[in-house]
Amino acid sequence: MPIKDYIISTLNLEPDDIETFDVVRKDAFYTHLTVKDHHPCCPVCGAPAKSKGFIDFTFQTMPVNSFTHYVIWHRRRYICKDPDCHYAFREDNRFTPGSLHSSYSLMTQIAKDLHNLHFTYKDIALKNNVSMTRIEVYADSFLNVPRLHLPDNIGIDELCSDMAKYGNAYLCVMVDNNGRDLFEILPSRTKHELLNYFEKIPAEERNKVKYVTMDLWDPYRDVARRRLPNCLVCADGFHVIEELSRCFSRLRVDIMNQYDHGTSNYYLLKTWHGLLETDKYNLDNEPRYNGFYKTKLNYRDLYEMILKVNPDLTKAYELKEMYRDFNKNATAENCSKWFDQVIDTFLEADLPCYRTFIATIQNWHQEILNSFQRPYDDRKESNALAENINGSLREAITVSRGLSNFDRFRARSIYSLNKHLTYSITDNLKSRKREGKERGQYTKTAIDSKITDTDDTEPLKD
């Protein structure tokens, strides 16, 4: 019988272990089960024991065909035969931890579902036919995430969330760039919070950190210099390129707005600006008919037309591409001299749109050069992993339509995104439920009394 085989497998039983087995389907599946008597000895004195009847123990296990499944285990009761002991005990429980009423298989499945951040607590509850409150309690009890050891190569980033504390709008996310894992989430990214976090870690452990990657936020750099004295601070190249592209886009939009709608220059800068901002296009593609110019053009034709719109735009574009080429092809050996040449070229051009960018690369000069180190898998140092993990965390918050419990979010996120952590099933349940404000005493007013005492069948009178 397939259902019987499935139920036996979920209960970790062998067919020879069963004495009686009966399945009844009503609004749910009910399995009546008795296992064979193994004639245990008294756990106190070791003397033989005899059975003195049964007591029913009901617990929930894995669903059957999406129906809730309860097992009614007819559990034997024993009493020691030694008249001096006469100790009473029950048959060993192999189905649930302690006195809990959920089977090991159900708890294991819930713990595995918690590993998938695409599942909300409600999704897991519906999938396993249990309450969402029980899922939250199991998550709080099975997922224990202490502070993990600092890795050699740390990536720091932030995540905007309402769970942030201390008046801040961002959580701080830290990853292991070499191990490719999430290892910590802090409730704030403020300098004070980060300094306190690292200060509590032994100096011997902090001194072993060799690299720290980050975006262009000064407090991260200040904390790394003060608390991680032996590390190289590396500025993420993507954020440098992002600021450069932002400056170029502002210039393009300013030039575009100098022309009237419907003109050739406005059309080119509005419709085909992607040819100047990315390198994904094959410029020598097959010419296609262009409705604006009434002729066939390929991407290279349009690209060359855009560069003729304004000399400042052309110069800014050439500077942008020069920096992109440096960022992509420089090495740890030649980056210093090359970078100085790049800065000099930007300064000589003296384009107003790039003044903030020049200030940024001068301020982060050494950190940008440090990013060309390749300590892991011949990869340039970057914050790519932190950004990727941030995307997973942001998605988890989105599918849950917002989260508010930081401790619960931290534990589940690190459990899900760190391959070195696992769950631990226990009957010692606890809850990370936040403590809310204590409810005040309710005092009934005269108006409340009038409404309460009024007959529901009669309308209230003014």
ZISULDA-V11817 format. One line per field, one symbol per residue. ss: DSSP state (~ for helix, > for strand, _ for the rest). psi: psi as a letter, one per 40 degrees, with the letter a starting at -180 (. if undefined). A space follows every 50 residues. Layout:
ss->???
psi->???
//
This chain:
ss->_~~~~~~~~~____~~~>>>>>>>>___>>>>>>>_____>______>>> >>>>>>>>>>>>>>__>>>>>>>>>>>>>>_______>>>_____>____ _>>~~~~~~~~~~~______~~~~~~~~___~~~~~~~~~~~________ __>>>>>>>>_________>>>>>>>____>>>>>>____~~~~~~~~~_ __~~~~____>>>>___~~~~~~~~~~____>>>>_~~~~~~~~~~~~~~ ~~~~~~_______~~~~~~~~__~~~~__________>>>____>>>_~~ ~~~~~~~___~~~~~~~~~~~~~~~~~~~_____~~~~~~~~~~~~~~~_ _~~~~~~~~~~~~_~~~~~~_____>__>____~~~~~~~~~~~~~~~~_ _____~~~~~~~~~~~~____________________________~~~~~ ~~~_________
psi->hdddddddddefiideehdihhhhhbeihhhhhhiihegiihedeeiiii ifaihhhhiiaiihfeiihhhghghihihhehdecfhhiiihhedihbei fhiddddddddddddheehidddddddefiidddddddddddghgahiih idhhhhiihhieeiifeieiihhhihddefiheihieieiddddddddde hiddddeehdihiiafhdddddddddegdeihhhhhdddddddddddddd ddddddeeiiheiddddddddfdddeeifeihdfihiihhddefihiadd ddddddeedhddddddddddddddddddeiiddedddddddddddddddf hddedddddddddfddddddeeigehffhihifdddddddddddddddde fiiehdddddddddddeheeiiihhiegiihfhihaihhihhhhiddddd ddehhdehiii.
//
